Amino acid sequence: MVIALSAEYADRYVGRLLVLRELDGIIDFSKASNQLVLILHLYVIGKPVSIAKLTGVTGFTRKSILDSIRKLEKKKLVVKNERAKRVRKTIYGKTTHKYLEHSR
């Protein structure tokens, strides 16, 4: 069986796959699925989110989320605002999000 993709379809998804490959190099999805879920949720929401909201949406424990956020902060993918108690994407995350949006 041979499957062929149209050029338009291929162009639309190649950019997304390249971004995911780059993120996988930073996060290693096979070992850090919680981090992947959190980063994708932040991309979809597009605004700062509280830890409580992340707990409710993902079903992960607060401790698990805090651990994942700490690791994502080390990788400079998210920033935690202690005063507002919110998590948001970094500039790198925003750039990646724009790239994903343009490849739709």
Secondary structure, DSSP 8 states (H G I E B T S, - for coil): ------HHHHHHHHHHHHHHHHHHHHH-TTT-HHHHHHHHHHHHH-S-EEHHHHHHHH---HHHHHHHHHHHHHTTSEEEETTTTEEEE-HHHHHHHHHHHHT-
